[in-house]
């Protein structure tokens, strides 16, 4: 089957899915969860094969960490599928209900986008997250994973389609593309695909944007920062720093740079550094940092690098304004955090930092659709226009204006004896 034929099938399946009830979509999600559970041994075995091949091919450690899908991680992802079923249906919500005149009623109603094209590397768990969100929001989805996760993605999609086959939903609503050539072909399918979501580096996202006429929801790299303010509480701050870096260093919401106010650097940095080193973090620092703790020298390139592993750069800054300037220069617009007991400083930080997520006294690792209560996410958008941040169900629907009349014509509201609109809000 050609890619165009597959896209046509997925679009047709999406049209049928768009009219399904919430109960049917939730039934499908439960069927998918059960099929994934039944296929767990095959999925884990496929992932072991991918991991072995990845190690043999020297896959970067950050990508390898994202690739690995053991039984525990798989079980958590399946729980995520069920959590999407528990969410409110985003389709059919009446956002505006207004009488324009007697018998002439306007509604703005949410509806699915159509077909999503998702291009991602390494993370096979994205298959389950994205598929469940697509089903609940009434969208079809064409998935293109990286070659390093090929066998795992094939096993996952096979199980998902088997689950859908037990329901009124056409299994073609979820399809997997498997060759590198199909990536470029997918970008040309503006007749069949309504949104492209690339998940990868800034350069990859830019490449996708430059080579398609399909709208793109950019999920770029995460160069995240934590700023320790002069009014930070050291006992509270150390666990936040450690968690933000080490809880899952390959994640895009892990910090890559630590900024420390000059007034507290000498008192705080030794203990912060000790806690990080104890967790295996390799530290790099500017000259002021090196004067306080023994770390490798940081270069200008470090400030613009997403390590995705246990490496952290440290910079001493003279003020809150300097910290904000550094973040707005080198940050990727993902997630930024401040540790401080000064609420005014926290408010200034929140107002002036340019990022989808701005946190106060908590780990950047909370930037996640599941943790926000979205059930799952198709990605974290770092673009300015909405949807921004973790994109869940609400980012996968658009709306239509529906107008119901009783033979009304515009001429009635024109000219010298024009009838006036009532523009009355309705329940």
C-alpha atoms as a printed R data frame, in Angstrom:
    type eleno elety resid chain resno       x      y      z
1   ATOM     1    CA   UNK     A     1   0.000  0.000  0.000
2   ATOM     2    CA   UNK     A     2   1.354  3.426 -0.948
3   ATOM     3    CA   UNK     A     3   1.571  6.213  1.608
4   ATOM     4    CA   UNK     A     4  -1.143  8.179 -0.201
5   ATOM     5    CA   UNK     A     5  -3.445  5.156 -0.038
6   ATOM     6    CA   UNK     A     6  -2.681  4.757  3.683
7   ATOM     7    CA   UNK     A     7  -3.355  8.446  4.287
8   ATOM     8    CA   UNK     A     8  -6.663  8.169  2.449
9   ATOM     9    CA   UNK     A     9  -7.653  5.177  4.591
10  ATOM    10    CA   UNK     A    10  -6.691  6.997  7.780
11  ATOM    11    CA   UNK     A    11  -8.613 10.094  6.722
12  ATOM    12    CA   UNK     A    12 -11.708  8.014  5.980
13  ATOM    13    CA   UNK     A    13 -11.353  6.281  9.358
14  ATOM    14    CA   UNK     A    14 -10.990  9.693 11.035
15  ATOM    15    CA   UNK     A    15 -14.227 10.879  9.441
16  ATOM    16    CA   UNK     A    16 -16.023  7.905 10.951
17  ATOM    17    CA   UNK     A    17 -14.314  8.425 14.301
18  ATOM    18    CA   UNK     A    18 -15.369 12.083 14.409
19  ATOM    19    CA   UNK     A    19 -19.037 11.074 14.702
20  ATOM    20    CA   UNK     A    20 -18.573  8.465 17.435
21  ATOM    21    CA   UNK     A    21 -20.000  8.992 20.892
22  ATOM    22    CA   UNK     A    22 -17.906  9.479 23.993
23  ATOM    23    CA   UNK     A    23 -18.936  6.012 25.165
24  ATOM    24    CA   UNK     A    24 -17.645  4.362 21.988
25  ATOM    25    CA   UNK     A    25 -14.341  6.251 22.151
26  ATOM    26    CA   UNK     A    26 -13.872  5.297 25.794
27  ATOM    27    CA   UNK     A    27 -14.702  1.690 24.919
28  ATOM    28    CA   UNK     A    28 -11.986  1.843 22.279
29  ATOM    29    CA   UNK     A    29  -9.424  3.183 24.755
30  ATOM    30    CA   UNK     A    30 -10.170  0.354 27.183
31  ATOM    31    CA   UNK     A    31  -9.880 -2.163 24.323
32  ATOM    32    CA   UNK     A    32  -6.508 -0.654 23.394
33  ATOM    33    CA   UNK     A    33  -5.318 -0.854 27.022
34  ATOM    34    CA   UNK     A    34  -6.332 -4.526 27.243
35  ATOM    35    CA   UNK     A    35  -4.681 -5.357 23.922
36  ATOM    36    CA   UNK     A    36  -1.465 -3.670 25.032
37  ATOM    37    CA   UNK     A    37  -1.525 -5.640 28.297
38  ATOM    38    CA   UNK     A    38  -2.059 -8.908 26.395
39  ATOM    39    CA   UNK     A    39   0.805 -8.060 24.049
40  ATOM    40    CA   UNK     A    40   3.179 -6.824 26.747
41  ATOM    41    CA   UNK     A    41   5.671 -9.735 26.427
42  ATOM    42    CA   UNK     A    42   5.939 -9.206 22.648
43  ATOM    43    CA   UNK     A    43   6.276 -5.429 23.048
44  ATOM    44    CA   UNK     A    44   9.016 -5.701 25.679
45  ATOM    45    CA   UNK     A    45  10.851 -8.302 23.581
46  ATOM    46    CA   UNK     A    46  10.687 -6.015 20.533
47  ATOM    47    CA   UNK     A    47  12.088 -3.185 22.621
48  ATOM    48    CA   UNK     A    48  14.948 -5.351 23.874
49  ATOM    49    CA   UNK     A    49  15.799 -6.039 20.231
50  ATOM    50    CA   UNK     A    50  15.741 -2.324 19.410
51  ATOM    51    CA   UNK     A    51  17.893 -1.507 22.425
52  ATOM    52    CA   UNK     A    52  20.472 -4.137 21.486
53  ATOM    53    CA   UNK     A    53  20.671 -2.774 17.946
54  ATOM    54    CA   UNK     A    54  20.875  0.778 19.285
55  ATOM    55    CA   UNK     A    55  23.789 -0.100 21.559
56  ATOM    56    CA   UNK     A    56  25.584 -1.813 18.721
57  ATOM    57    CA   UNK     A    57  25.107  1.289 16.564
58  ATOM    58    CA   UNK     A    58  26.325  3.654 19.290
59  ATOM    59    CA   UNK     A    59  23.041  5.483 19.890
60  ATOM    60    CA   UNK     A    60  23.518  8.560 22.085
61  ATOM    61    CA   UNK     A    61  22.847  7.887 25.770
62  ATOM    62    CA   UNK     A    62  19.985 10.407 25.957
63  ATOM    63    CA   UNK     A    63  18.196  8.763 23.031
64  ATOM    64    CA   UNK     A    64  18.867  5.314 24.444
65  ATOM    65    CA   UNK     A    65  17.218  6.283 27.732
66  ATOM    66    CA   UNK     A    66  14.131  7.441 25.830
67  ATOM    67    CA   UNK     A    67  14.113  4.304 23.701
68  ATOM    68    CA   UNK     A    68  14.030  1.836 26.575
69  ATOM    69    CA   UNK     A    69  10.538  0.512 27.344
70  ATOM    70    CA   UNK     A    70  10.624 -2.039 30.117
71  ATOM    71    CA   UNK     A    71   7.609 -3.724 31.734
72  ATOM    72    CA   UNK     A    72   7.215 -1.002 34.373
73  ATOM    73    CA   UNK     A    73   7.369  1.855 31.879
74  ATOM    74    CA   UNK     A    74   4.923  0.025 29.609
75  ATOM    75    CA   UNK     A    75   2.477 -0.526 32.466
76  ATOM    76    CA   UNK     A    76   2.616  3.178 33.317
77  ATOM    77    CA   UNK     A    77   1.915  4.076 29.690
78  ATOM    78    CA   UNK     A    78  -1.074  1.724 29.609
79  ATOM    79    CA   UNK     A    79  -2.390  3.412 32.751
80  ATOM    80    CA   UNK     A    80  -2.030  6.661 30.832
81  ATOM    81    CA   UNK     A    81  -4.285  5.295 28.071
82  ATOM    82    CA   UNK     A    82  -6.974  4.569 30.649
83  ATOM    83    CA   UNK     A    83  -6.541  8.002 32.217
84  ATOM    84    CA   UNK     A    84  -7.386  9.612 28.860
85  ATOM    85    CA   UNK     A    85 -10.683  7.715 28.877
86  ATOM    86    CA   UNK     A    86 -11.513  9.359 32.205
87  ATOM    87    CA   UNK     A    87 -11.116 12.863 30.761
88  ATOM    88    CA   UNK     A    88 -13.967 14.975 29.447
89  ATOM    89    CA   UNK     A    89 -14.628 14.617 25.717
90  ATOM    90    CA   UNK     A    90 -13.286 17.741 23.983
91  ATOM    91    CA   UNK     A    91 -15.502 17.231 20.919
92  ATOM    92    CA   UNK     A    92 -18.943 18.836 20.702
93  ATOM    93    CA   UNK     A    93 -18.390 21.453 23.397
94  ATOM    94    CA   UNK     A    94 -20.467 24.583 22.758
95  ATOM    95    CA   UNK     A    95 -18.081 27.513 23.219
96  ATOM    96    CA   UNK     A    96 -20.478 30.243 22.068
97  ATOM    97    CA   UNK     A    97 -24.285 30.085 22.108
98  ATOM    98    CA   UNK     A    98 -25.797 33.343 20.913
99  ATOM    99    CA   UNK     A    99 -29.068 34.558 19.465
100 ATOM   100    CA   UNK     A   100 -28.349 36.925 16.571
101 ATOM   101    CA   UNK     A   101 -32.061 37.586 16.195
102 ATOM   102    CA   UNK     A   102 -35.259 35.760 17.024
103 ATOM   103    CA   UNK     A   103 -34.975 32.299 15.422
104 ATOM   104    CA   UNK     A   104 -31.400 32.920 14.231
105 ATOM   105    CA   UNK     A   105 -29.026 31.135 16.614
106 ATOM   106    CA   UNK     A   106 -25.227 30.868 16.415
107 ATOM   107    CA   UNK     A   107 -23.127 28.189 18.073
108 ATOM   108    CA   UNK     A   108 -19.376 27.699 18.058
109 ATOM   109    CA   UNK     A   109 -18.779 23.976 18.557
110 ATOM   110    CA   UNK     A   110 -15.484 22.127 19.021
111 ATOM   111    CA   UNK     A   111 -14.615 19.437 16.466
112 ATOM   112    CA   UNK     A   112 -11.633 17.218 15.566
113 ATOM   113    CA   UNK     A   113  -8.771 18.510 13.440
114 ATOM   114    CA   UNK     A   114  -8.872 15.470 11.129
115 ATOM   115    CA   UNK     A   115  -5.567 13.610 10.680
116 ATOM   116    CA   UNK     A   116  -2.400 14.187 12.684
117 ATOM   117    CA   UNK     A   117   1.066 13.423 11.395
118 ATOM   118    CA   UNK     A   118   3.463 12.758 14.277
119 ATOM   119    CA   UNK     A   119   7.214 12.445 13.642
120 ATOM   120    CA   UNK     A   120   9.327 11.462 16.639
121 ATOM   121    CA   UNK     A   121  12.581  9.761 17.537
122 ATOM   122    CA   UNK     A   122  13.476  7.139 20.094
123 ATOM   123    CA   UNK     A   123  10.419  7.375 22.381
124 ATOM   124    CA   UNK     A   124   8.085  4.435 21.614
125 ATOM   125    CA   UNK     A   125   5.858  5.315 24.577
126 ATOM   126    CA   UNK     A   126   4.775  8.327 22.514
127 ATOM   127    CA   UNK     A   127   2.870  5.861 20.299
128 ATOM   128    CA   UNK     A   128   0.498  5.020 23.156
129 ATOM   129    CA   UNK     A   129   0.117  8.588 24.408
130 ATOM   130    CA   UNK     A   130  -0.560 10.067 20.994
131 ATOM   131    CA   UNK     A   131  -2.860  7.276 19.816
132 ATOM   132    CA   UNK     A   132  -5.045  7.521 22.917
133 ATOM   133    CA   UNK     A   133  -5.303 11.308 22.628
134 ATOM   134    CA   UNK     A   134  -6.110 11.034 18.923
135 ATOM   135    CA   UNK     A   135  -8.916  8.533 19.525
136 ATOM   136    CA   UNK     A   136 -10.470 10.563 22.346
137 ATOM   137    CA   UNK     A   137 -10.324 13.782 20.299
138 ATOM   138    CA   UNK     A   138 -11.763 12.086 17.214
139 ATOM   139    CA   UNK     A   139  -8.633 12.326 15.056
140 ATOM   140    CA   UNK     A   140  -6.819  9.836 12.883
141 ATOM   141    CA   UNK     A   141  -3.046  9.645 13.257
142 ATOM   142    CA   UNK     A   142  -0.095  8.743 11.053
143 ATOM   143    CA   UNK     A   143   2.892  7.892 13.254
144 ATOM   144    CA   UNK     A   144   6.487  8.060 12.028
145 ATOM   145    CA   UNK     A   145   8.948  6.908 14.655
146 ATOM   146    CA   UNK     A   146  12.706  6.762 14.415
147 ATOM   147    CA   UNK     A   147  14.383  3.693 12.910
148 ATOM   148    CA   UNK     A   148  15.958  2.974 16.301
149 ATOM   149    CA   UNK     A   149  12.466  2.205 17.710
150 ATOM   150    CA   UNK     A   150  11.069  0.419 14.646
151 ATOM   151    CA   UNK     A   151  10.333 -3.002 16.137
152 ATOM   152    CA   UNK     A   152   8.826 -1.565 19.317
153 ATOM   153    CA   UNK     A   153   6.584  0.831 17.377
154 ATOM   154    CA   UNK     A   154   5.428 -2.000 15.110
155 ATOM   155    CA   UNK     A   155   4.504 -4.164 18.099
156 ATOM   156    CA   UNK     A   156   2.672 -1.282 19.774
157 ATOM   157    CA   UNK     A   157   0.655 -0.272 16.716
158 ATOM   158    CA   UNK     A   158  -0.212 -3.919 16.016
159 ATOM   159    CA   UNK     A   159  -1.692 -4.182 19.518
160 ATOM   160    CA   UNK     A   160  -3.510 -0.835 19.232
161 ATOM   161    CA   UNK     A   161  -5.073 -1.819 15.911
162 ATOM   162    CA   UNK     A   162  -6.080 -5.196 17.368
163 ATOM   163    CA   UNK     A   163  -7.832 -3.374 20.197
164 ATOM   164    CA   UNK     A   164  -9.659 -1.024 17.817
165 ATOM   165    CA   UNK     A   165 -10.773 -4.030 15.748
166 ATOM   166    CA   UNK     A   166 -12.936 -5.065 18.710
167 ATOM   167    CA   UNK     A   167 -14.873 -1.772 18.531
168 ATOM   168    CA   UNK     A   168 -16.877  0.207 15.948
169 ATOM   169    CA   UNK     A   169 -13.759  2.288 15.188
170 ATOM   170    CA   UNK     A   170 -11.790  1.480 12.039
171 ATOM   171    CA   UNK     A   171  -8.250  0.334 13.029
172 ATOM   172    CA   UNK     A   172  -6.910  2.407 10.124
173 ATOM   173    CA   UNK     A   173  -7.438  5.464 12.359
174 ATOM   174    CA   UNK     A   174  -3.963  4.660 13.759
175 ATOM   175    CA   UNK     A   175  -1.233  3.859 11.226
176 ATOM   176    CA   UNK     A   176   2.546  3.518 11.374
177 ATOM   177    CA   UNK     A   177   5.032  4.649  8.735
178 ATOM   178    CA   UNK     A   178   8.267  2.689  8.779
179 ATOM   179    CA   UNK     A   179  10.734  4.039  6.209
180 ATOM   180    CA   UNK     A   180  12.874  7.179  6.187
181 ATOM   181    CA   UNK     A   181  11.576  8.049  2.730
182 ATOM   182    CA   UNK     A   182   8.043  8.247  4.094
183 ATOM   183    CA   UNK     A   183   8.990 11.200  6.284
184 ATOM   184    CA   UNK     A   184   9.449 13.479  3.280
185 ATOM   185    CA   UNK     A   185   6.366 12.020  1.608
186 ATOM   186    CA   UNK     A   186   4.309 12.691  4.724
187 ATOM   187    CA   UNK     A   187   5.260 16.372  4.649
188 ATOM   188    CA   UNK     A   188   3.723 16.642  1.173
189 ATOM   189    CA   UNK     A   189   0.325 15.212  2.122
190 ATOM   190    CA   UNK     A   190  -1.429 18.534  2.772
191 ATOM   191    CA   UNK     A   191  -4.622 17.124  1.176
192 ATOM   192    CA   UNK     A   192  -4.878 14.408  3.819
193 ATOM   193    CA   UNK     A   193  -2.982 15.591  6.922
194 ATOM   194    CA   UNK     A   194  -4.168 18.561  9.003
195 ATOM   195    CA   UNK     A   195  -1.352 18.984 11.540
196 ATOM   196    CA   UNK     A   196   2.278 17.869 11.756
197 ATOM   197    CA   UNK     A   197   3.887 17.459 15.183
198 ATOM   198    CA   UNK     A   198   7.669 16.961 14.972
199 ATOM   199    CA   UNK     A   199   9.381 15.890 18.181
200 ATOM   200    CA   UNK     A   200  13.129 16.358 18.038
201 ATOM   201    CA   UNK     A   201  15.892 18.936 17.860
202 ATOM   202    CA   UNK     A   202  15.424 22.583 16.898
203 ATOM   203    CA   UNK     A   203  17.124 21.905 13.573
204 ATOM   204    CA   UNK     A   204  14.766 19.009 12.852
205 ATOM   205    CA   UNK     A   205  11.678 21.060 13.710
206 ATOM   206    CA   UNK     A   206  12.975 23.866 11.482
207 ATOM   207    CA   UNK     A   207  13.562 21.371  8.674
208 ATOM   208    CA   UNK     A   208   9.969 20.160  8.930
209 ATOM   209    CA   UNK     A   209   8.611 23.709  8.937
210 ATOM   210    CA   UNK     A   210  10.669 24.566  5.866
211 ATOM   211    CA   UNK     A   211   9.497 21.535  3.900
212 ATOM   212    CA   UNK     A   212   5.742 21.374  4.352
213 ATOM   213    CA   UNK     A   213   2.600 23.406  3.729
214 ATOM   214    CA   UNK     A   214   0.844 21.575  6.566
215 ATOM   215    CA   UNK     A   215   0.541 23.545  9.838
216 ATOM   216    CA   UNK     A   216   3.317 22.519 12.261
217 ATOM   217    CA   UNK     A   217   3.102 22.341 16.038
218 ATOM   218    CA   UNK     A   218   6.756 22.676 17.026
219 ATOM   219    CA   UNK     A   219   8.045 20.416 19.786
220 ATOM   220    CA   UNK     A   220  11.703 21.407 19.957
221 ATOM   221    CA   UNK     A   221  14.542 20.725 22.362
222 ATOM   222    CA   UNK     A   222  14.391 21.607 26.026
223 ATOM   223    CA   UNK     A   223  17.142 23.898 27.268
224 ATOM   224    CA   UNK     A   224  15.673 24.494 30.723
225 ATOM   225    CA   UNK     A   225  17.096 26.526 33.607
226 ATOM   226    CA   UNK     A   226  16.738 26.775 37.354
227 ATOM   227    CA   UNK     A   227  17.683 30.107 38.918
228 ATOM   228    CA   UNK     A   228  18.661 30.195 42.606
229 ATOM   229    CA   UNK     A   229  17.713 33.673 43.790
230 ATOM   230    CA   UNK     A   230  19.399 35.602 46.602
231 ATOM   231    CA   UNK     A   231  16.315 34.873 48.753
232 ATOM   232    CA   UNK     A   232  16.291 31.122 48.126
233 ATOM   233    CA   UNK     A   233  15.899 28.622 50.973
234 ATOM   234    CA   UNK     A   234  18.869 26.252 50.669
235 ATOM   235    CA   UNK     A   235  17.157 23.278 52.342
236 ATOM   236    CA   UNK     A   236  14.209 23.600 49.967
237 ATOM   237    CA   UNK     A   237  16.329 24.361 46.915
238 ATOM   238    CA   UNK     A   238  18.778 21.437 46.929
239 ATOM   239    CA   UNK     A   239  16.117 18.732 46.382
240 ATOM   240    CA   UNK     A   240  14.556 20.856 43.619
241 ATOM   241    CA   UNK     A   241  17.889 21.186 41.808
242 ATOM   242    CA   UNK     A   242  18.689 17.482 42.143
243 ATOM   243    CA   UNK     A   243  15.239 16.373 40.998
244 ATOM   244    CA   UNK     A   244  15.199 18.815 38.077
245 ATOM   245    CA   UNK     A   245  18.461 17.369 36.773
246 ATOM   246    CA   UNK     A   246  18.615 13.723 37.829
247 ATOM   247    CA   UNK     A   247  15.067 12.354 38.124
248 ATOM   248    CA   UNK     A   248  15.121 11.652 34.364
249 ATOM   249    CA   UNK     A   249  18.020 13.493 32.711
250 ATOM   250    CA   UNK     A   250  17.030 12.453 29.172
251 ATOM   251    CA   UNK     A   251  13.691 14.257 29.429
252 ATOM   252    CA   UNK     A   252  13.209 17.568 27.650
253 ATOM   253    CA   UNK     A   253  12.076 19.177 30.937
254 ATOM   254    CA   UNK     A   254  15.292 18.382 32.825
255 ATOM   255    CA   UNK     A   255  17.476 21.414 33.529
256 ATOM   256    CA   UNK     A   256  20.677 21.910 31.579
257 ATOM   257    CA   UNK     A   257  21.900 25.124 33.260
258 ATOM   258    CA   UNK     A   258  21.841 26.267 36.882
259 ATOM   259    CA   UNK     A   259  21.992 30.022 37.508
260 ATOM   260    CA   UNK     A   260  22.975 31.255 40.977
261 ATOM   261    CA   UNK     A   261  22.760 34.779 42.375
262 ATOM   262    CA   UNK     A   262  26.205 36.136 43.239
263 ATOM   263    CA   UNK     A   263  25.153 37.119 46.777
264 ATOM   264    CA   UNK     A   264  24.491 33.488 47.773
265 ATOM   265    CA   UNK     A   265  26.831 31.598 45.446
266 ATOM   266    CA   UNK     A   266  29.639 31.124 47.973
267 ATOM   267    CA   UNK     A   267  27.249 29.864 50.654
268 ATOM   268    CA   UNK     A   268  25.034 27.667 48.472
269 ATOM   269    CA   UNK     A   269  27.117 26.323 45.606
270 ATOM   270    CA   UNK     A   270  29.324 23.923 47.613
271 ATOM   271    CA   UNK     A   271  26.318 22.078 49.059
272 ATOM   272    CA   UNK     A   272  24.385 22.137 45.784
273 ATOM   273    CA   UNK     A   273  27.423 20.827 43.891
274 ATOM   274    CA   UNK     A   274  28.014 18.094 46.478
275 ATOM   275    CA   UNK     A   275  24.403 16.889 46.178
276 ATOM   276    CA   UNK     A   276  24.621 16.809 42.376
277 ATOM   277    CA   UNK     A   277  27.984 15.051 42.278
278 ATOM   278    CA   UNK     A   278  26.620 12.436 44.669
279 ATOM   279    CA   UNK     A   279  24.028 11.667 41.970
280 ATOM   280    CA   UNK     A   280  26.721 11.295 39.321
281 ATOM   281    CA   UNK     A   281  26.302 14.692 37.666
282 ATOM   282    CA   UNK     A   282  29.345 16.112 35.834
283 ATOM   283    CA   UNK     A   283  29.476 19.857 36.484
284 ATOM   284    CA   UNK     A   284  30.770 22.669 34.313
285 ATOM   285    CA   UNK     A   285  30.974 26.273 35.429
286 ATOM   286    CA   UNK     A   286  31.952 29.799 34.540
287 ATOM   287    CA   UNK     A   287  34.965 31.496 36.154
288 ATOM   288    CA   UNK     A   288  33.037 32.632 39.240
289 ATOM   289    CA   UNK     A   289  31.684 29.123 39.775
290 ATOM   290    CA   UNK     A   290  35.174 27.641 39.421
291 ATOM   291    CA   UNK     A   291  36.435 30.029 42.094
292 ATOM   292    CA   UNK     A   292  33.946 28.451 44.540
293 ATOM   293    CA   UNK     A   293  33.801 24.761 43.537
294 ATOM   294    CA   UNK     A   294  36.170 22.552 41.566
295 ATOM   295    CA   UNK     A   295  34.384 21.991 38.238
296 ATOM   296    CA   UNK     A   296  35.310 21.819 34.577
297 ATOM   297    CA   UNK     A   297  35.227 25.111 32.678
298 ATOM   298    CA   UNK     A   298  32.009 25.887 30.801
299 ATOM   299    CA   UNK     A   299  32.196 27.337 27.298
300 ATOM   300    CA   UNK     A   300  29.778 29.553 25.387
301 ATOM   301    CA   UNK     A   301  28.546 26.414 23.644
302 ATOM   302    CA   UNK     A   302  27.438 24.880 26.955
303 ATOM   303    CA   UNK     A   303  24.828 27.585 27.539
304 ATOM   304    CA   UNK     A   304  23.096 26.587 24.279
305 ATOM   305    CA   UNK     A   305  23.337 22.805 24.714
306 ATOM   306    CA   UNK     A   306  20.675 20.283 25.656
307 ATOM   307    CA   UNK     A   307  22.774 17.498 27.187
308 ATOM   308    CA   UNK     A   308  20.012 15.004 27.890
309 ATOM   309    CA   UNK     A   309  22.344 13.279 30.338
310 ATOM   310    CA   UNK     A   310  24.034 13.823 33.710
311 ATOM   311    CA   UNK     A   311  25.880 17.015 32.766
312 ATOM   312    CA   UNK     A   312  24.980 20.429 34.170
313 ATOM   313    CA   UNK     A   313  26.404 23.883 33.487
314 ATOM   314    CA   UNK     A   314  26.506 26.481 36.273
315 ATOM   315    CA   UNK     A   315  26.714 30.244 35.936
316 ATOM   316    CA   UNK     A   316  26.874 32.890 38.656
317 ATOM   317    CA   UNK     A   317  24.768 35.964 37.810
318 ATOM   318    CA   UNK     A   318  24.763 39.379 39.433
319 ATOM   319    CA   UNK     A   319  21.007 39.863 39.636
320 ATOM   320    CA   UNK     A   320  17.522 38.583 38.864
321 ATOM   321    CA   UNK     A   321  17.552 40.685 35.700
322 ATOM   322    CA   UNK     A   322  20.793 39.020 34.584
323 ATOM   323    CA   UNK     A   323  19.265 35.582 35.155
324 ATOM   324    CA   UNK     A   324  16.199 36.504 33.103
325 ATOM   325    CA   UNK     A   325  18.411 37.906 30.327
326 ATOM   326    CA   UNK     A   326  20.461 34.689 30.219
327 ATOM   327    CA   UNK     A   327  17.325 32.532 30.048
328 ATOM   328    CA   UNK     A   328  15.721 34.622 27.328
329 ATOM   329    CA   UNK     A   329  18.952 34.436 25.334
330 ATOM   330    CA   UNK     A   330  19.690 30.716 25.609
331 ATOM   331    CA   UNK     A   331  16.418 29.091 26.669
332 ATOM   332    CA   UNK     A   332  14.269 27.131 24.225
333 ATOM   333    CA   UNK     A   333  10.935 28.415 25.545
334 ATOM   334    CA   UNK     A   334  10.187 25.125 27.301
335 ATOM   335    CA   UNK     A   335  10.243 25.344 31.125
336 ATOM   336    CA   UNK     A   336  12.108 27.673 33.497
337 ATOM   337    CA   UNK     A   337  12.152 27.758 37.302
338 ATOM   338    CA   UNK     A   338  13.118 30.076 40.138
339 ATOM   339    CA   UNK     A   339  13.930 29.121 43.724
340 ATOM   340    CA   UNK     A   340  13.165 32.030 46.041
341 ATOM   341    CA   UNK     A   341  11.209 33.074 49.114
342 ATOM   342    CA   UNK     A   342  10.747 36.550 47.620
343 ATOM   343    CA   UNK     A   343   7.292 36.580 46.031
344 ATOM   344    CA   UNK     A   344   8.012 39.821 44.180
345 ATOM   345    CA   UNK     A   345  11.109 38.288 42.568
346 ATOM   346    CA   UNK     A   346   9.080 35.206 41.631
347 ATOM   347    CA   UNK     A   347   6.392 37.387 40.052
348 ATOM   348    CA   UNK     A   348   8.961 39.368 38.063
349 ATOM   349    CA   UNK     A   349  10.536 36.124 36.881
350 ATOM   350    CA   UNK     A   350   7.141 34.758 35.818
351 ATOM   351    CA   UNK     A   351   6.240 37.971 33.993
352 ATOM   352    CA   UNK     A   352   9.485 38.428 32.076
353 ATOM   353    CA   UNK     A   353  10.777 34.939 31.277
354 ATOM   354    CA   UNK     A   354   9.755 33.793 27.812
355 ATOM   355    CA   UNK     A   355   8.733 30.151 28.220
356 ATOM   356    CA   UNK     A   356   5.684 27.915 28.030
357 ATOM   357    CA   UNK     A   357   6.169 26.928 31.677
358 ATOM   358    CA   UNK     A   358   7.442 29.180 34.490
359 ATOM   359    CA   UNK     A   359   7.756 27.488 37.893
360 ATOM   360    CA   UNK     A   360   8.368 28.774 41.417
361 ATOM   361    CA   UNK     A   361   9.960 26.574 44.095
362 ATOM   362    CA   UNK     A   362   9.351 23.270 42.329
363 ATOM   363    CA   UNK     A   363  11.067 20.919 39.904
364 ATOM   364    CA   UNK     A   364  10.971 21.546 36.155
365 ATOM   365    CA   UNK     A   365  10.132 17.857 35.776
366 ATOM   366    CA   UNK     A   366   6.502 18.695 36.558
367 ATOM   367    CA   UNK     A   367   6.165 20.073 32.995
368 ATOM   368    CA   UNK     A   368   4.241 17.109 31.633
369 ATOM   369    CA   UNK     A   369   0.747 16.512 30.275
370 ATOM   370    CA   UNK     A   370   0.059 13.567 32.575
371 ATOM   371    CA   UNK     A   371   1.202 15.492 35.654
372 ATOM   372    CA   UNK     A   372  -0.951 18.452 34.602
373 ATOM   373    CA   UNK     A   373  -3.978 16.163 34.510
374 ATOM   374    CA   UNK     A   374  -4.193 16.044 30.699
375 ATOM   375    CA   UNK     A   375  -3.982 12.235 30.705
376 ATOM   376    CA   UNK     A   376  -1.118 12.333 28.213
377 ATOM   377    CA   UNK     A   377   0.397 14.708 25.668
378 ATOM   378    CA   UNK     A   378   1.297 14.717 21.984
379 ATOM   379    CA   UNK     A   379   4.257 16.901 22.865
380 ATOM   380    CA   UNK     A   380   5.283 20.130 24.537
381 ATOM   381    CA   UNK     A   381   4.905 23.078 22.209
382 ATOM   382    CA   UNK     A   382   7.584 25.744 22.588
383 ATOM   383    CA   UNK     A   383   6.020 28.112 20.068
384 ATOM   384    CA   UNK     A   384   4.374 31.404 21.016
385 ATOM   385    CA   UNK     A   385   0.931 30.782 19.543
386 ATOM   386    CA   UNK     A   386  -1.408 28.379 21.324
387 ATOM   387    CA   UNK     A   387  -1.524 25.557 22.028
388 ATOM   388    CA   UNK     A   388   1.606 26.081 24.148
389 ATOM   389    CA   UNK     A   389   3.299 23.840 26.674
390 ATOM   390    CA   UNK     A   390   2.056 20.259 27.120
391 ATOM   391    CA   UNK     A   391  -0.501 19.663 24.373
392 ATOM   392    CA   UNK     A   392  -3.318 17.358 25.390
393 ATOM   393    CA   UNK     A   393  -6.862 16.935 24.138
394 ATOM   394    CA   UNK     A   394  -7.656 20.655 23.997
395 ATOM   395    CA   UNK     A   395  -4.842 21.202 21.502
396 ATOM   396    CA   UNK     A   396  -6.202 18.564 19.102
397 ATOM   397    CA   UNK     A   397  -9.583 20.124 18.391
398 ATOM   398    CA   UNK     A   398 -10.662 23.155 16.434
399 ATOM   399    CA   UNK     A   399 -14.184 24.568 16.073
400 ATOM   400    CA   UNK     A   400 -16.965 25.297 13.622
401 ATOM   401    CA   UNK     A   401 -19.524 28.083 13.629
402 ATOM   402    CA   UNK     A   402 -22.995 26.631 13.244
403 ATOM   403    CA   UNK     A   403 -25.832 28.998 12.383
404 ATOM   404    CA   UNK     A   404 -29.474 27.898 12.516
405 ATOM   405    CA   UNK     A   405 -32.099 30.121 10.960
406 ATOM   406    CA   UNK     A   406 -35.765 30.112  9.926
407 ATOM   407    CA   UNK     A   407 -35.406 31.486  6.425
408 ATOM   408    CA   UNK     A   408 -33.408 34.526  7.548
409 ATOM   409    CA   UNK     A   409 -31.631 36.629  4.902
410 ATOM   410    CA   UNK     A   410 -29.042 39.399  5.266
411 ATOM   411    CA   UNK     A   411 -31.178 41.875  3.284
412 ATOM   412    CA   UNK     A   412 -33.475 42.136  6.315
413 ATOM   413    CA   UNK     A   413 -30.620 43.734  8.272
414 ATOM   414    CA   UNK     A   414 -29.530 46.181  5.556
415 ATOM   415    CA   UNK     A   415 -30.744 49.525  4.300
416 ATOM   416    CA   UNK     A   416 -32.865 52.299  5.749
417 ATOM   417    CA   UNK     A   417 -35.389 50.049  7.498
418 ATOM   418    CA   UNK     A   418 -32.849 47.467  8.670
419 ATOM   419    CA   UNK     A   419 -33.821 45.145 11.480
420 ATOM   420    CA   UNK     A   420 -31.444 45.232 14.463
421 ATOM   421    CA   UNK     A   421 -29.562 42.204 15.726
422 ATOM   422    CA   UNK     A   422 -30.333 41.153 19.286
423 ATOM   423    CA   UNK     A   423 -26.907 39.508 19.964
424 ATOM   424    CA   UNK     A   424 -28.327 37.856 23.055
425 ATOM   425    CA   UNK     A   425 -26.270 35.322 24.984
426 ATOM   426    CA   UNK     A   426 -28.052 31.983 25.492
427 ATOM   427    CA   UNK     A   427 -27.447 29.305 28.111
